[in-house]
Amino acid sequence: MHPKALLDACAELVRLTLKFDHPADAIVARFFRDNRGLGPRERATMAETVYTVLRKKQLFDHLAPSGSGPKERRLAILGFYGPGDFLRSALTDQEVRWLDACEKVDPADLMERHRHNLPEWLVQPLKEQVGAGFWPLVESLNKGAGLDLRVNDFKAKRSDIQKELAQAGIKAVPTPYSPWGLRIAGRPALNKMEAFTRGDFEVQDEGSQLLAMLVDAKRSEMVVDFCAGAGGKTLALGAAMRSTGRLYAFDTSAHRLDSFKPRQARSGLSNVHPAAIAHERDERVKRLSGKIDRVLVDAPCTGMGTLRRNPDLKWRQNLQTVEEMAVKQAAILQSAARLLKSGGRLVYATCSVLPQENEAIAEAFSAANPDFVPMSVGEVLTGLKVSDAAKLCSGGEDGQLYLRLWPHLHETDGFFAAVWQRK
Ligand SMILES: C[S@@+](CC[C@H](N)C(=O)[O-])C[C@H]1O[C@@H](n2cnc3c(N)ncnc32)[C@H](O)[C@@H]1O
């Protein structure tokens, strides 16, 4: 594609994404479906350009007014993902002079908001929690996420998959905490590999793998994945149960559960029972009350731990949506807890880093439900032989009550988890 045409296409995709009427990944996917002629390199350039604009929106909004032409074009120029001379061949002389001036701006001269590119409502809670880690966190959020796999140990061994990837020229190293994980260098097209179609692995952040580990689902148990979505964690739970017992995968979105079907077929698991529920007090949930050994509540959340891969979320959420989410999370956790039999384990998790969606929900639940005894996540993980488990935790007297993962510390998305045992 000619550089000028590629820049025009980037600007159009930036325009569509900045409407914020749908998630950025859905808009990008639809654009690619509607423009099937785009090659893999062009797609990569366009997607990365859009994501850079979303990550650095405040800075680019500050620099754009000094340029000329449509605003989305100026933003696409500033965020363009590709060689500088390729980009400059698509620009007018005036645009080249403007871009040169923008590139000479010393970050030290910029206001803080143009350096961290975060909405104000998010800055304070992050600073309060990570302190001096704020700028390393900002840097990690702007870098984009790595690529982790979870090896389906019901079917395959991690070392064998590592070798198979090496034979395909893909470098993979074991993840530091999850025994199922491999961390991949670069962004190879993994879903074309035979090991993938055989169901030997799935793409899954190491943090998500740790959440599934916390459930510690065992053979022949009755387990519920209450907010199963497309079933990323369901698959990990089903494999841990060695395809025995019964694993219910609930979700209010039948559409999301539908995308679980091909994954389940690949995985070789026959113990999973997906079911769309109307809401958290659905009859299906009531019927299983007191019968379940383990329940995972991977709650809907603002996704503020996933800004590396979903940078648009920081512009699509606000304090009000955080509050609304917290109400929903508390209601789902309370309903899901009723499923547990005495001695059963409850895990509440989010991919948010905001205390309102995490510690506040867990503490309110503990206070209202004295028959649920909080368990130390640090002890649970140590019992599962996770190395340096204490480094993954915070809260409680010994700082190990909750799981608290951060991109800049653990190279995972931001995750929270709390665990209880029913008396
Ligand atoms: C964080 S996502 C789950 C991701 C999934 N566990 C995975 O590993 O891929 C949260 C899910 O909660 C679902 N959800 C929202 N409200 C719900 C409710 N009241 N009861 C059950 N699920 C709900 C959403 O449809 C969404 O799929």
Ligand as a Chemical Component Dictionary entry (heavy atoms), coordinates in Angstrom:
data_LIG
# 
_chem_comp.id                   LIG 
_chem_comp.type                 NON-POLYMER 
_chem_comp.pdbx_formal_charge   0 
_chem_comp.three_letter_code    LIG 
# 
loop_
_chem_comp_atom.comp_id 
_chem_comp_atom.atom_id 
_chem_comp_atom.alt_atom_id 
_chem_comp_atom.type_symbol 
_chem_comp_atom.charge 
_chem_comp_atom.model_Cartn_x 
_chem_comp_atom.model_Cartn_y 
_chem_comp_atom.model_Cartn_z 
_chem_comp_atom.pdbx_ordinal 
LIG C1  C1  C 0  -14.046 -10.550 33.434 1  
LIG S1  S1  S 1  -15.227 -11.180 32.380 2  
LIG C2  C2  C 0  -14.964 -12.906 32.473 3  
LIG C3  C3  C 0  -13.757 -13.420 31.729 4  
LIG C4  C4  C 0  -13.650 -14.924 31.733 5  
LIG N1  N1  N 0  -13.748 -15.479 33.066 6  
LIG C5  C5  C 0  -12.379 -15.406 31.088 7  
LIG O1  O1  O 0  -11.471 -15.896 31.782 8  
LIG O2  O2  O -1 -12.270 -15.288 29.851 9  
LIG C6  C6  C 0  -16.704 -10.944 33.254 10 
LIG C7  C7  C 0  -17.910 -11.674 32.691 11 
LIG O3  O3  O 0  -18.996 -11.480 33.591 12 
LIG C8  C8  C 0  -20.182 -11.568 32.849 13 
LIG N2  N2  N 0  -21.290 -11.048 33.685 14 
LIG C9  C9  C 0  -21.753 -9.787  33.823 15 
LIG N3  N3  N 0  -22.760 -9.732  34.714 16 
LIG C10 C10 C 0  -22.936 -11.007 35.167 17 
LIG C11 C11 C 0  -23.835 -11.599 36.103 18 
LIG N4  N4  N 0  -24.741 -10.868 36.735 19 
LIG N5  N5  N 0  -23.751 -12.926 36.306 20 
LIG C12 C12 C 0  -22.834 -13.684 35.649 21 
LIG N6  N6  N 0  -21.952 -13.177 34.739 22 
LIG C13 C13 C 0  -22.009 -11.858 34.509 23 
LIG C14 C14 C 0  -19.871 -10.780 31.592 24 
LIG O4  O4  O 0  -20.724 -11.142 30.536 25 
LIG C15 C15 C 0  -18.403 -11.171 31.354 26 
LIG O5  O5  O 0  -18.320 -12.216 30.427 27 
# 
loop_
_chem_comp_bond.comp_id 
_chem_comp_bond.atom_id_1 
_chem_comp_bond.atom_id_2 
_chem_comp_bond.value_order 
_chem_comp_bond.pdbx_ordinal 
LIG C1  S1  SING 1  
LIG S1  C2  SING 2  
LIG S1  C6  SING 3  
LIG C2  C3  SING 4  
LIG C3  C4  SING 5  
LIG C4  N1  SING 6  
LIG C4  C5  SING 7  
LIG C5  O1  DOUB 8  
LIG C5  O2  SING 9  
LIG C6  C7  SING 10 
LIG C7  O3  SING 11 
LIG C7  C15 SING 12 
LIG O3  C8  SING 13 
LIG C8  N2  SING 14 
LIG C8  C14 SING 15 
LIG N2  C9  SING 16 
LIG N2  C13 SING 17 
LIG C9  N3  DOUB 18 
LIG N3  C10 SING 19 
LIG C10 C11 SING 20 
LIG C10 C13 DOUB 21 
LIG C11 N4  SING 22 
LIG C11 N5  DOUB 23 
LIG N5  C12 SING 24 
LIG C12 N6  DOUB 25 
LIG N6  C13 SING 26 
LIG C14 O4  SING 27 
LIG C14 C15 SING 28 
LIG C15 O5  SING 29 
# 
